[in-house]
Every structure is written in structure tokens, then in C-alpha cells.
């Protein structure tokens, strides 16, 4: 329950680092008294001036202050139950006038409240049973503690009787406590230890004070061997407890240091994570900016390509007009009339005839005839005079198929000088070169032969089909094309031409 509150009347006490409010704060030794719900009696033993009485008074003052609503000088986590009555027998009340000895005064005071205590009472007894025969005083003390235990009163008692140590050790609901004494300095430490009985330290004190050794030895021989062994065992237990307490403090310090390091590591990890997120954000922003710049560059290239194609088309139209002007004097009247705008139909159309490579066709966009050099999908590569162009099949009208050629002997002359190479339309290379399935070195050899043949044939461009795949063949092809002196430009195919699986090669003019 909280300090000075709660419904746990007469319940356990938990005081942590409790300090007597009237002792100088610079010298006071704090007490730790933590009792569980089943412990109702605490027997405090130890040497004189060791702090037993101060411990009793500290508990009584803490309970009184809490129930008065005052601040309690104890550490966080302390708790005090609410008591209906607090009874105390502390100090020496002997009186010559009333013929009361020390024993009588203590007994009279205890008798006044012994029948009033209950499970809601706090009882504080100092030097219970002192002032009379030790055997009888010890027996009376044990009987009174049995009476208080039966009434479930929370009781703190200070005593020197070793029999009460044994009683507290064997009695349920009771526990031993002791105040420590430094035998080396002959000074009490005032530290209260719950769970262990105190030692008298009489022989050690007598030796330190200079009492002759033969007297101390003689006194030790008069004490029962069992009591001496118990005293030595108790001393060893105190040492082991001190070692365990020291180890516990070291473990707590190590745990605190580990927690501190863990916090530092968590903070560093969080900082690293923040830095990583910031780096990723900057990288994403840079990538987005670069992508936007590339998109703008691609758009500009596309516009430039469209303008180049338009310029090429205009050049083809101009060349066609030039050729038409040269042959106009030899035109039949009907063709001259058509050029001047007479409404006559185009001659010799066979709409149902399929167009093939080598056919002569009428090219509507330029109003001229041309030869089909190659067909790719719905488009054809045409030779119109000395120019080359592409046109849709839907814009072409078939005129005639090529006449079959008679075989010539190797010795037949054709007006060509020895060693001179003449490229005929019939030997002109195809528009497309398919390199798919070839190794890189094989593909480069085929590529170089094809590009050279296309250049010698006067073709303005050619298409290299290498496929997409992993991109390694495309990379090798384009690197070889960039180093080729007859290549003026390269570009990826349009969407209907195969995209990145096709490279369009622009050739320099011969």
C-alpha cells in the first residue's frame, strides 16, 4: 500500500533507506526493513550502542508521520500500513520513589497495553525481559512474544537473549534481525540486517580493549562448545552475506553499465538508421532528377529524329521532282496532263496483286515509281531513283514484277574494267541483318560485312536485329558500330520495329 494510505490495516512494512528524522542527515545510517505479509514479529539482536533502539524508534516515527500526513524520509518504493494503535516500551523507567526496578518498570508498562493489542497494532519493545534473572527473563520474553503473535500484532523487539534468536528462527511469522558491529574498530556500523541474528562480540571486544588473554581464554572455555560453534558459524554467515552483498552490488553495477552501453548502442543504431534513410532519400531524389533529365533528352532526341525523317522525306520529294523535270519532255501527253492537274486515274493498277521484293510499285506519297528492296511487317524499303525511303504497303500500288535474268558466263564482259566492283540492285544487301543466336565474335564479323555492303550499295540506313535478351549482344553490336567509319548514327528501333531489340544504323553518304 502507499505511504500513509490504503486499506491494508496492520499489514506488512516496507521501508527503504529510511532515516531517523532527528539525527543529522550527514551522519545518519539509513535502514532497510522489508517484511512480507506472513512476518509479524522482528527480533533485533546485537551489541550495546549498536543501534537497536534507534531502529525501533525509526519504525515508530515513520508510522506516526505517515498517519499524520507528513513527508516520510524514505526512498521511493517504501510502504507503510495504517495502524489503529502504536504501543511502545522504550527506555529505562526505574523509580526509587515508586520502588520500581528496571524489570518492574518495563513489565508494568507492557502490562498496561498487553490485552489491547490486535492485528491492527504496532508494538515496539526495547530490551524485553531485561533486568532480572536471564533464564526467567528469557522465558517471560518468549511467552509475551507468543501472546503478541497469537494476536497478529506487528511487533519489533530489541533483546540480548540468545534464546529469543532461537525462538525467532523456529517460530513461523517471526524473523531475526541484527545490527552490525566492527570488531576491528570497536565501533558499531548501525546497519540493520533482516534475516540474520546478531552476535554479542564480547570476547572480540574484550581482546581489543586489552583484557589479558588468559582471562579471555578462560572465559571462552566456560562457554558451551555448541554455543561457541554457533557463534563462529554465525560469524561465517555474516562474512558470506557481506561477500554476497558485495557481489550483488558489483552485479548491479555491471548490469547498470550494460544497460548504459545498450542504450548507447540503440541510440547509435537509431542514428545510423536515420543516416541510411537520409542517404536513400537523397539517392532517390538524385535518381528522380537524372531520370527527368534523361526523359527530357529522350523527348528532344525523338523530336530531332522526327525532324530528320521529315527532312529525309523532303529530300526524297525534291529528288523525285528533279528527276521528273528531267524526263518531262519525254512524257506521253497523258502523263503531262496528269502532272498539270488533269483528273485522270493512275495507270495499270492491280489492287489484288501481292507486293514482293523486286517489284516495281507506284509510291503515292511522292507520286513516283520505285523498286521494293525489302519488306518488314507493314512497311517496305524502296529505291526511288538514287534515293532510299520507307513507305507503308498501303501507300504502294503494284506495277510489275522483275523479269527473269539469263545466266551469264564468267567471261562475258559488261563494260567493267578488271578489278572494278559494281553493285547492282539485284545484288544489293537486305535491309535487315538478323544476328540472333550468334556468338559475339561471329555477330561482329557478319555485322561488319553487312554494313560495308550496305554502304557500297548506297543504302542510307540498315537495321540490325540482335534481340533484347541479357543485352550483351546489343552492347557488343553498338560498340562495334560506334567505331565503324561509315556509320553516322545509331538508334533503337521504334515501337513497331522491335524497340531495343533492333538497332537502326544511319550510313554516311557515299
GIZIWO-V441251 format. One record per pair of residues at least 4 apart in sequence whose C-alpha atoms are under 6 Angstrom apart, sorted by the first residue. I is the first residue (numbers start at 1). J is the second residue. If there is no record, write none. Layout:
# GIZIWO-V441251
i: (I;I)
j: (J;J)
This chain:
# GIZIWO-V441251
i: (1;1;2;3;3;4;4;8;9;9;9;9;10;10;10;10;10;11;12;12;12;13;13;14;14;14;14;15;15;15;15;16;16;16;16;17;17;17;17;17;18;18;18;18;19;19;20;23;24;38;39;39;40;40;41;41;41;41;42;42;42;42;43;43;43;44;44;44;45;45;45;45;45;46;46;46;46;46;47;50;50;50;51;54;61;65;66;83;83;84;84;85;86;86;86;87;88;88;88;89;90;93;94;94;94;94;95;95;100;100;101;102;103;104;107;110;117;118;118;119;119;119;121;122;122;123;124;124;124;125;126;126;127;127;128;128;129;129;129;132;133;134;145;148;167;168;168;168;176;176;176;177;177;177;177;177;178;178;178;178;179;179;179;180;180;181;181;182;182;182;206;207;214;229;230;237;241;244;251;258;265;287;301;317;324;331;337;338;357;357;357;358;358;358;359;359;359;359;359;360;360;360;360;361;361;361;361;361;362;362;362;362;363;363;363;363;364;370;370;371;371;372;373;373;374;374;375;375;378;378;379;379;379;380;380;381;381;382;382;382;383;383;423;428;429;431;432;432;433;433;434;435;435;435;436;438;439;443;454;455;460;461;461;461;462;463;463;464;464;465;466;466;467;468;486;486;487;487;487;488;488;488;489;490;490;490;491;491;492;492;492;492;492;493;493;493;493;493;493;494;495;498)
j: (6;79;79;79;80;66;67;81;81;82;83;120;81;82;83;119;120;81;35;36;37;35;80;33;34;78;79;32;33;34;78;32;74;75;78;30;31;32;74;75;30;31;73;74;30;73;58;28;28;173;173;174;154;173;154;155;156;174;156;174;175;176;157;176;177;158;177;178;158;159;160;178;198;178;179;198;199;200;200;179;188;190;190;58;65;70;70;120;121;120;121;121;121;122;123;123;123;124;125;125;126;105;100;101;102;105;99;100;104;105;105;131;131;108;111;114;121;151;153;151;152;153;153;154;155;155;155;156;157;157;157;158;158;159;141;159;137;138;141;137;137;138;149;153;171;174;175;176;195;196;197;193;194;195;196;197;192;193;197;198;190;191;192;189;191;188;189;186;187;188;211;211;218;233;234;241;245;248;255;262;269;291;305;366;328;335;342;342;372;373;374;371;372;402;371;372;400;401;402;370;371;399;400;369;370;397;398;399;368;369;396;397;367;368;369;396;395;383;384;382;383;382;381;382;380;381;379;380;392;393;391;392;393;390;391;389;390;388;389;390;387;388;457;457;454;462;463;464;464;465;465;443;465;466;466;443;443;447;459;459;507;505;506;507;505;503;504;502;503;502;474;501;501;501;507;508;506;507;508;506;507;508;506;504;505;506;503;504;499;500;502;503;504;497;498;499;502;503;504;499;499;502)
